[in-house]
Amino acid sequence: MMNGPGVIGGELTPYLLSDDEWITGILIGCFVITACILSQGKILLLQSLRKLFSTHEIGHLFHKQPAIDSYFLTLLTLQTCLLVSILLLKFQSDGFVISTTERLTTSASSILLACYSLVTVLYCIAKRYIYRFINWIFFDKAKNNLWTDAYFFILSIFGMLLLPVTLLAVYGNLPFHLSIIIPVFLFFLMNLIFIYKCFSIFFSQLHGSFYLFLYFCTLEILPLLVVWKGIEMVNDIFL
């Protein structure tokens, strides 16, 4: 397996993610994690999905479930961060962000992947504690725990849906525009579900819509802008 750019006919061949052993190892690990979780906890996942959109017994969603659920959510959240990082690297290697005159090398791709993964993991950790702090001020503990569990469950499902898209983008010659459109569509779908859960948990009354807008924009849009700025700084340093 060729690990990075080589020389053919005196010209440097472009870097391909499909030839990168690190990318292959990560995707195999993500596939194994998803397969194990689906085989051992698919009933629990289906029950959680039904409860996610249920308007009855909302206070019992994710309540008193086995402790192994936290490991499921942690692994799937980490998987989401890694897959998002690989897709960002895919956009870089296809010239979506960097200029066509620059070439992405194996060493640079490894550094970028590590930095992207660190940024996305820190984003998830920061979001957890920001939500916990803000909700601790304005809402009771039960709603706070309910939102935290629902948030990371939705994020985990997003990562599971990203896995086949990432595999197709890296190994299946998925058209470049589809490798962008599908993740963006899943991202907006995920945020629509976030808005629904946020409204149903915290702002169930009609007059709460205005507060929902301020709450969600402050805690979702602003952190994303910070992450995007962090990614730009990483690109400026290593590219």
C-alpha angles and dihedrals in degrees: 000000000000109000104206135326120350136180122264121174091348093304129108111246117224122260113259125198090212089064094049113105092202092055091047092050093049093049092048089051091049091049091051092048092050093045093050093047093047092048097046103030108024092115091053091047092051091048090050091049091052091048091047091068097030118114092198126082091002091162090066097054109127088352119148094351119156116286091243088074090076090057090049091052093044093051094045092047090052088048090053091053092050094047093049088050092051091050090050088051089048090055089050094050091049091053096248092134108012122059120265090244091066123080125211110226129200094252092047092047091053091051092046092048091051092048094046090049091049092049093049093045092049088048092056093045092048092048091053094055096038091054091045092052096045093044091046088059099047107022140040125265095254093058090043093055091042093054094045093053093044092047095054092041090057090045090052093052088050088056092050090052091048093057098076090041091053092047091052092046093051103035108011101060091241108188111264095239091053091049086061102035097050097051090044090050091049089048093054091044089052091051092049088056089047090054091048093051093043091052094046094048104037110013106032093146120084094241088059092073092088092051089046090057093051093042096048096042092050096047100035112028099039095050090049090054089051090051092049090051089050091052090050090052090051091051092049091052101044103029 
